[in-house]
């Protein structure tokens, strides 16, 4: 006696559909910000953050190219279309605004996740923002001291032996409690030093 392959199939009941739906929803919530185009995407590492800092501090677009194309960020309170972005594209976008250089907009690429939209980060909007900009205020760079110290060490810069840092620290009293704020000032000045920027741009890192 033959049986049809589908004769013994029983569709899931309400509980079964509820469980399937819950699993799908949980997966979406867990990956709500994860870019859906490539599973190699990740949050910026210390090198991405360091090169972004140098780029924005010096308006040197070459450092944007040192940022991984797979690094991304999110902004839950930004307007629609700008809630997820490529860290590299954001770097080019911001320097394009700082310098009013529309050619840099060609490097801006949109990004989308499963649930949030980053399509507004594109060359057309970049150029429009430059045209509509009525302020001379620039977008500056910032970075945590511990990240700055780590990456400086890896690229062969010992700030503690730099005469400029020592002089700067001495001018602020030489106290240990002034060390962190002094390093922040030192790093900001370093990011505008042509010799250091040339060295950092071609430094070998593990990213």
ABEGO torsion letter per residue (X at the ends): XBBBAAAABBBBBAAAAAAAAAAAAAAAAAAAABBAABAABBBBBAAAAAAAAAAAAAGBAAAAAABBAABBBBBAABBBGAABBBAAAAAAAAAAAAAGBAAAAAABBBBBBAABBAAABBAAAAAAAAAABABABBBBBBBBAAAAAAAAAAAGBBAAABAAAAAAAAAAGGBAAAAAAAAAAAAAAAAABAAAAAAAAABBBAX
